[in-house]
Amino acid sequence: SLPDLGAPYIKARTMTSSLYGPLPQAFVKLQPNADFSIMVGKLPTLIGAESTFTYENMNIERGLLWNQEPAVSRGVQVNYSHGPLAISASLNDGYYSAKYNWVSGSIAYTINKENTLTLAGGGNLSHTSKSAFATPVTLNNGEVYNLILTHTAGPWIIQPYLQYTKVHQETQLGIVHSASTFGAALLAKYSFTPTISVTGRGEYISSTGSLANGAPSLLYGPGSKAWSATLTPTYQKGIFFLRGELSHVGTWDITPGSALGRNGLQKTQNRALVETGFIF
């Protein structure tokens, strides 16, 4: 189950068969020395501040910016780290297209013990006509970039980041006009005790284009915009954890039928979730 804001909730069985199968990530890692490694297989993306699975993140649901990013890609990745610098580069199939024409990478620099700055990005080097639930044809034929700052100090983790995506005109794929999105997010976690913490997330994202110029829909119709707010209190004792979540999504400049709710006409989404399990 991969619950995310601003999208329908899909049962785990359906999500498994529609996306990455019962083994969603699996890779071999070769590390000839302490600074260099090579990974081959079904890899977690280098893009974005949030990871694919619920238990990897501060919040239960992934956010609006995460909806624009690849999650799992098949390919090869090389990693180099030395001192404050960590660099990764990958040749992969982007949004799980099975066509290995995506290049992605990240550069992280540890400024000091409290702050790390990361620049990540990726894009398609050629056309890919495949369209599937895991492979949106627009996003898979585009590019995405992130600038992420991670600040850790005492009980606080604060992570602001910016994101830009671009889809180019590809008439042979039915993309008759280019479009882009710009997003900004702030994630923050405060630990009251080693057992109790609370996490908040706020986001804003906008898209360009219009129905009149034939731009593709990258959000809730061409030119639409959205924001979100999420609050996630967490209890963790040993390997056991329990957390709840309240979230709200608001949209405007939508295209009717492309927004929220069962009929795509709703402009807001409110959710309450509970997640529990064991981490080991």
C-alpha positions as CSV (number, residue, x, y, z in Angstrom):
1,S,0.0,0.0,0.0
2,L,1.4,3.4,-1.1
3,P,-1.0,6.0,0.2
4,D,-0.3,9.5,-1.1
5,L,-2.0,12.9,-0.9
6,G,-4.3,14.1,-3.6
7,A,-4.8,10.6,-5.1
8,P,-7.3,7.8,-4.5
9,Y,-6.5,5.2,-1.9
10,I,-5.7,1.9,-3.6
11,K,-5.8,-1.5,-1.9
12,A,-2.4,-3.2,-1.3
13,R,-3.3,-6.1,-3.6
14,T,-4.3,-3.9,-6.5
15,M,-1.3,-1.6,-6.0
16,T,1.1,-4.6,-5.9
17,S,-0.1,-6.0,-9.2
18,S,-0.4,-2.6,-10.9
19,L,3.1,-1.3,-9.9
20,Y,6.3,-3.2,-9.0
21,G,5.1,-6.7,-8.1
22,P,5.5,-8.5,-4.7
23,L,9.3,-7.8,-4.7
24,P,9.3,-4.0,-5.4
25,Q,12.9,-3.4,-4.7
26,A,15.8,-5.8,-5.1
27,F,19.4,-5.2,-6.1
28,V,23.0,-6.4,-5.9
29,K,25.6,-4.1,-4.4
30,L,29.3,-4.4,-5.1
31,Q,31.6,-2.3,-3.0
32,P,35.3,-2.7,-3.9
33,N,36.4,0.0,-1.4
34,A,35.0,2.3,1.3
35,D,34.3,5.1,-1.2
36,F,32.9,3.4,-4.3
37,S,30.0,1.1,-4.9
38,I,27.9,-0.2,-7.8
39,M,24.2,-1.3,-7.5
40,V,22.2,-3.2,-10.1
41,G,18.6,-4.2,-10.0
42,K,15.2,-2.6,-9.0
43,L,16.5,0.5,-7.3
44,P,15.0,3.3,-5.1
45,T,14.9,6.6,-7.0
46,L,17.6,9.3,-6.4
47,I,14.9,11.9,-6.8
48,G,13.0,13.7,-4.0
49,A,13.1,14.0,-0.3
50,E,10.5,11.2,0.4
51,S,11.0,7.5,-0.1
52,T,8.6,5.0,-1.5
53,F,7.3,3.1,1.5
54,T,5.3,4.5,4.5
55,Y,7.7,3.4,7.2
56,E,10.7,5.1,5.5
57,N,9.1,8.6,5.9
58,M,8.2,11.1,8.5
59,N,4.6,10.9,7.4
60,I,2.4,8.0,6.5
61,E,1.3,9.4,3.2
62,R,3.7,10.7,0.6
63,G,3.1,14.3,-0.5
64,L,2.0,16.2,-3.6
65,L,5.6,16.7,-4.8
66,W,6.3,12.9,-4.5
67,N,3.4,12.3,-6.9
68,Q,5.5,13.9,-9.7
69,E,8.6,11.8,-9.0
70,P,9.8,8.3,-10.1
71,A,9.7,5.8,-7.2
72,V,11.3,2.6,-8.3
73,S,13.5,2.2,-11.4
74,R,15.4,-0.7,-12.9
75,G,19.0,-0.1,-13.9
76,V,22.5,0.4,-12.7
77,Q,23.8,3.0,-10.2
78,V,27.3,4.1,-9.2
79,N,28.0,5.8,-5.8
80,Y,31.0,7.7,-4.6
81,S,31.5,9.3,-1.2
82,H,34.5,10.8,0.4
83,G,34.5,13.2,3.3
84,P,31.6,15.6,3.1
85,L,30.8,14.8,-0.5
86,A,28.5,12.0,-1.8
87,I,27.7,11.5,-5.5
88,S,25.4,9.0,-7.2
89,A,24.6,8.5,-10.9
90,S,22.2,6.1,-12.5
91,L,21.2,4.8,-15.9
92,N,17.7,3.4,-15.5
93,D,14.2,3.0,-16.9
94,G,12.7,6.1,-15.2
95,Y,9.1,5.5,-14.3
96,Y,9.4,1.8,-14.6
97,S,9.1,1.8,-18.4
98,A,11.5,-1.1,-19.2
99,K,13.3,1.2,-21.6
100,Y,16.7,2.2,-20.2
101,N,16.9,5.8,-21.5
102,W,16.8,7.7,-18.2
103,V,19.8,9.3,-16.5
104,S,19.5,10.5,-12.9
105,G,21.9,11.6,-10.3
106,S,22.4,13.4,-6.9
107,I,25.2,15.4,-5.2
108,A,25.0,15.8,-1.5
109,Y,27.4,18.0,0.5
110,T,27.6,17.8,4.3
111,I,28.1,21.5,5.3
112,N,28.5,20.6,9.0
113,K,27.2,18.1,11.5
114,E,23.8,19.8,11.3
115,N,23.2,20.7,7.6
116,T,23.4,18.7,4.4
117,L,22.5,20.2,1.0
118,T,21.5,17.9,-1.9
119,L,20.9,18.6,-5.6
120,A,19.2,15.8,-7.5
121,G,17.8,15.5,-11.0
122,G,16.9,13.2,-13.8
123,G,15.5,13.1,-17.3
124,N,14.6,11.0,-20.4
125,L,17.2,11.0,-23.2
126,S,14.7,9.7,-25.9
127,H,11.0,9.1,-26.5
128,T,9.1,6.4,-24.6
129,S,5.6,5.6,-25.8
130,K,4.7,3.2,-23.0
131,S,1.8,4.3,-20.8
132,A,0.8,2.3,-17.7
133,F,-0.2,2.9,-14.1
134,A,3.4,2.9,-13.1
135,T,4.6,4.7,-16.2
136,P,2.7,8.0,-16.9
137,V,3.7,8.9,-20.5
138,T,4.0,12.6,-19.7
139,L,6.2,12.4,-16.7
140,N,8.3,9.6,-18.1
141,N,9.2,11.8,-21.1
142,G,10.2,14.8,-19.0
143,E,12.7,15.8,-16.4
144,V,12.7,16.6,-12.7
145,Y,15.1,18.5,-10.4
146,N,15.3,18.9,-6.6
147,L,17.2,21.2,-4.2
148,I,17.0,19.8,-0.6
149,L,18.3,21.0,2.7
150,T,18.3,18.7,5.7
151,H,18.9,20.4,9.1
152,T,19.3,18.2,12.2
153,A,19.7,19.8,15.7
154,G,18.8,18.3,19.0
155,P,15.1,17.2,18.9
156,W,14.5,18.8,15.5
157,I,14.7,17.6,11.9
158,I,13.8,20.3,9.4
159,Q,13.8,19.6,5.7
160,P,12.8,22.2,3.1
161,Y,13.0,21.4,-0.6
162,L,12.2,22.8,-4.0
163,Q,11.1,20.8,-7.1
164,Y,10.8,21.6,-10.8
165,T,9.5,19.3,-13.5
166,K,9.4,19.9,-17.2
167,V,7.5,17.9,-20.0
168,H,8.5,18.8,-23.5
169,Q,6.3,18.9,-26.6
170,E,6.3,15.5,-28.2
171,T,3.6,15.5,-30.9
172,Q,4.3,11.8,-31.8
173,L,3.4,10.9,-28.2
174,G,0.3,13.1,-28.1
175,I,2.0,15.9,-26.1
176,V,1.2,18.9,-28.3
177,H,2.4,21.5,-25.9
178,S,5.1,21.7,-23.2
179,A,4.2,22.0,-19.5
180,S,6.0,22.3,-16.1
181,T,5.4,22.2,-12.4
182,F,7.0,24.1,-9.6
183,G,6.7,22.9,-6.0
184,A,8.0,23.8,-2.5
185,A,7.7,21.7,0.6
186,L,8.7,21.9,4.3
187,L,8.9,18.7,6.4
188,A,9.7,19.0,10.1
189,K,9.9,16.5,13.0
190,Y,10.1,17.3,16.7
191,S,10.9,14.5,19.2
192,F,9.5,15.3,22.7
193,T,11.1,12.1,24.0
194,P,12.8,9.1,22.4
195,T,9.3,7.5,22.4
196,I,7.0,10.4,21.3
197,S,7.4,12.7,18.3
198,V,5.3,14.7,15.9
199,T,5.9,15.5,12.3
200,G,4.4,18.2,10.1
201,R,4.5,18.8,6.3
202,G,3.3,21.7,4.2
203,E,3.4,21.9,0.4
204,Y,2.5,24.0,-2.5
205,I,2.7,23.0,-6.2
206,S,1.6,24.7,-9.4
207,S,1.4,23.6,-13.0
208,T,1.5,25.6,-16.3
209,G,-0.5,25.3,-19.5
210,S,-4.2,25.5,-20.4
211,L,-6.8,23.5,-22.1
212,A,-6.8,26.1,-24.9
213,N,-3.2,25.4,-25.9
214,G,-3.5,21.6,-25.4
215,A,-1.0,21.4,-22.6
216,P,-0.9,18.0,-20.7
217,S,-2.4,17.7,-17.3
218,L,0.4,17.3,-14.7
219,L,-1.7,18.0,-11.7
220,Y,-5.5,18.5,-11.7
221,G,-5.8,19.8,-15.2
222,P,-3.5,22.2,-17.1
223,G,-2.6,25.2,-15.1
224,S,-4.0,23.8,-11.8
225,K,-2.5,24.4,-8.4
226,A,-2.6,22.6,-5.0
227,W,-1.4,22.9,-1.4
228,S,-1.4,20.4,1.5
229,A,-1.0,20.2,5.3
230,T,-0.2,17.0,7.2
231,L,0.2,16.3,10.9
232,T,1.6,12.9,12.1
233,P,2.1,12.2,15.8
234,T,4.1,9.0,16.5
235,Y,4.7,6.6,19.4
236,Q,7.6,4.2,19.1
237,K,8.9,1.8,21.8
238,G,11.6,-0.6,20.8
239,I,10.6,-2.1,17.5
240,F,6.9,-1.3,17.9
241,F,5.4,1.9,16.5
242,L,2.0,3.5,16.3
243,R,1.1,6.7,14.5
244,G,-1.9,8.6,13.3
245,E,-2.3,11.2,10.6
246,L,-4.5,14.1,9.6
247,S,-4.1,15.6,6.2
248,H,-5.8,18.2,4.0
249,V,-5.4,19.0,0.3
250,G,-6.8,22.1,-1.4
251,T,-6.8,22.8,-5.1
252,W,-7.8,25.6,-7.5
253,D,-7.9,26.3,-11.2
254,I,-8.9,22.6,-11.7
255,T,-10.3,21.0,-14.8
256,P,-13.6,19.4,-13.9
257,G,-13.3,15.6,-13.9
258,S,-9.5,15.8,-13.3
259,A,-9.6,16.8,-9.6
260,L,-10.4,15.0,-6.4
261,G,-13.1,12.6,-5.3
262,R,-14.8,9.8,-7.1
263,N,-16.0,11.9,-10.0
264,G,-13.0,14.3,-10.1
265,L,-15.0,17.3,-9.2
266,Q,-14.0,17.9,-5.6
267,K,-11.5,20.7,-4.8
268,T,-10.5,19.4,-1.4
269,Q,-9.5,16.1,0.3
270,N,-9.4,15.3,4.0
271,R,-8.0,12.1,5.4
272,A,-7.4,10.4,8.8
273,L,-5.1,7.4,8.9
274,V,-3.6,5.0,11.5
275,E,-0.5,2.9,10.9
276,T,1.1,0.4,13.3
277,G,3.7,-2.3,12.9
278,F,7.2,-3.4,13.8
279,I,10.6,-2.1,12.6
280,F,13.5,-4.5,12.8
